[in-house]
């Protein structure tokens, strides 16, 4: 499924493949790991697979590790797409009210099932770009559109020790 090839079929192949592990067990190899990771994360965000499944792609080792076992500590993070938080004021209103526009119960689980919040374990956290606060996201958005976020900041000292360019970051979570 999803193009996973058995170990026997690929034992003598010269084609570069990525090894796929599930809970530490080598299940097979895959020829397009980037697409596989994208598909699995999309399924996780749509709640088609458990939100607690971890997806870790190690490009250097050419490995894709999936973890579904119990006992892993997971941290909730807001999802960022195109330098924008997916969490909106509407979501906060629904949480405060306890119901959405259709009077359906709205709780924490709906944020996860709606692909607004993602649960990441420590190993998967190492593979994503996490913005520490929304201000970094805003500055990154401004800088990528050609606007200097510190141009009108009287407290900004250009001679002070500078942070690395935030346009180099494509944030995935906050």
C-alpha positions as CSV (number, residue, x, y, z in Angstrom):
1,X,0.0,0.0,0.0
2,X,1.2,3.6,-0.8
3,X,3.9,2.1,-3.0
4,X,5.7,0.2,-0.2
5,X,8.0,-2.5,-1.7
6,X,8.9,-5.6,0.2
7,X,12.4,-6.2,1.3
8,X,12.8,-9.3,-0.9
9,X,11.8,-7.5,-4.1
10,X,14.3,-4.7,-3.4
11,X,17.3,-6.6,-2.0
12,X,19.5,-6.2,-5.0
13,X,18.0,-3.0,-6.6
14,X,20.4,-0.2,-7.5
15,X,17.6,2.4,-7.2
16,X,17.9,4.6,-4.1
17,X,15.1,3.9,-1.7
18,X,14.1,5.0,1.8
19,X,13.7,2.3,4.4
20,X,10.3,2.4,6.2
21,X,10.1,1.4,9.8
22,X,6.9,1.1,12.0
23,X,7.6,1.1,15.7
24,X,11.2,0.1,15.0
25,X,10.4,-2.8,12.7
26,X,11.7,-2.6,9.1
27,X,8.5,-3.0,6.9
28,X,9.9,-2.3,3.5
29,X,11.2,0.5,1.2
30,X,9.7,3.4,-0.6
31,X,10.8,5.3,-3.7
32,X,9.1,8.6,-3.0
33,X,9.4,9.3,0.7
34,X,8.5,13.0,0.5
35,X,5.1,12.2,-1.1
36,X,4.5,9.4,1.5
37,X,5.3,11.7,4.4
38,X,3.0,14.4,2.9
39,X,0.2,11.9,2.5
40,X,0.5,10.5,6.0
41,X,0.5,13.9,7.6
42,X,-2.5,14.9,5.5
43,X,-4.4,11.8,6.7
44,X,-3.4,12.5,10.3
45,X,-4.6,16.1,10.1
46,X,-7.9,14.9,8.6
47,X,-8.3,12.4,11.5
48,X,-8.2,9.5,9.0
49,X,-5.3,8.0,11.1
50,X,-4.7,8.6,14.8
51,X,-3.4,12.1,15.6
52,X,-0.8,10.4,17.9
53,X,1.0,8.7,15.0
54,X,4.5,10.2,14.7
55,X,6.1,10.6,11.3
56,X,9.9,11.1,11.3
57,X,11.8,11.3,8.0
58,X,15.6,11.1,8.3
59,X,16.9,12.3,5.0
60,X,20.6,11.5,5.7
61,X,19.9,8.0,6.8
62,X,17.3,7.5,4.1
63,X,14.8,6.3,6.7
64,X,11.1,7.0,7.4
65,X,10.1,6.1,10.9
66,X,6.5,5.8,12.0
67,X,5.6,5.4,15.7
68,X,2.2,4.3,17.0
69,X,3.2,2.9,20.3
70,X,1.9,4.0,23.6
71,X,3.9,6.0,26.2
72,X,5.4,8.7,23.9
73,X,5.0,12.2,25.3
74,X,3.3,14.4,22.6
75,X,3.2,18.1,22.6
76,X,0.4,20.1,21.0
77,X,1.5,22.7,18.4
78,X,-0.5,25.1,16.3
79,X,-0.1,24.3,12.6
80,X,1.3,27.0,10.3
81,X,0.7,27.0,6.5
82,X,2.0,29.8,4.2
83,X,3.4,31.7,7.2
84,X,-0.2,31.9,8.7
85,X,-1.5,30.2,11.8
86,X,-4.5,28.0,11.0
87,X,-6.0,28.9,14.4
88,X,-8.4,31.8,14.0
89,X,-10.6,33.9,16.3
90,X,-13.5,31.8,15.1
91,X,-11.9,28.7,16.7
92,X,-11.3,30.6,20.0
93,X,-14.9,31.7,19.9
94,X,-16.1,28.1,19.4
95,X,-14.0,26.9,22.3
96,X,-15.3,29.6,24.6
97,X,-18.9,29.0,23.6
98,X,-18.5,25.2,23.7
99,X,-20.4,25.0,20.4
100,X,-19.8,25.9,16.7
101,X,-22.1,27.7,14.3
102,X,-24.2,24.5,13.8
103,X,-24.6,24.1,17.6
104,X,-22.3,21.1,17.6
105,X,-20.2,20.5,20.6
106,X,-16.8,22.1,20.1
107,X,-13.8,21.1,22.3
108,X,-10.1,20.5,22.1
109,X,-10.6,17.4,20.0
110,X,-12.3,19.4,17.2
111,X,-9.1,21.5,16.9
112,X,-7.1,18.3,16.4
113,X,-9.6,16.7,14.1
114,X,-9.9,19.9,12.1
115,X,-6.1,20.1,11.4
116,X,-5.6,23.2,13.5
117,X,-3.4,21.6,16.2
118,X,-1.0,18.7,15.8
119,X,0.4,16.4,18.4
120,X,4.2,15.9,18.0
121,X,6.5,13.7,20.0
122,X,10.1,14.7,20.7
123,X,11.6,12.9,17.7
124,X,9.1,14.4,15.2
125,X,9.7,17.9,16.8
126,X,13.3,17.6,15.6
127,X,12.1,17.6,12.0
128,X,9.9,20.7,11.9
129,X,10.4,24.4,12.1
130,X,8.7,25.8,15.2
131,X,8.1,29.5,15.6
132,X,8.3,30.4,19.3
133,X,5.7,33.1,19.0
134,X,3.2,34.7,16.6
135,X,5.4,37.8,16.4
136,X,8.2,35.8,14.6
137,X,5.6,34.6,12.2
138,X,4.4,38.2,11.5
139,X,8.0,39.4,11.1
140,X,8.8,36.6,8.7
141,X,5.6,37.3,6.7
142,X,6.6,41.0,6.4
143,X,10.2,40.3,5.5
144,X,9.2,37.8,2.8
145,X,7.0,40.5,1.2
146,X,9.9,42.9,1.2
147,X,9.0,45.0,4.2
148,X,11.6,45.5,7.0
149,X,9.7,44.7,10.2
150,X,12.1,46.9,12.3
151,X,12.1,49.9,10.0
152,X,9.9,52.1,12.3
153,X,11.0,50.5,15.6
154,X,12.8,53.2,17.7
155,X,14.2,50.6,20.0
156,X,15.8,48.6,17.2
157,X,19.6,48.9,17.2
158,X,21.1,47.8,13.9
159,X,24.5,47.5,15.5
160,X,23.2,45.1,18.1
161,X,23.8,41.4,17.8
162,X,21.3,40.3,15.1
163,X,19.2,37.2,14.8
164,X,19.6,35.2,11.7
165,X,17.4,36.2,8.8
166,X,13.9,35.0,9.5
167,X,13.1,34.7,5.9
168,X,15.4,31.7,5.9
169,X,12.7,30.0,8.0
170,X,9.6,28.4,6.6
171,X,7.6,27.8,9.8
172,X,5.5,24.7,10.1
173,X,4.2,25.1,13.7
174,X,3.9,27.6,16.5
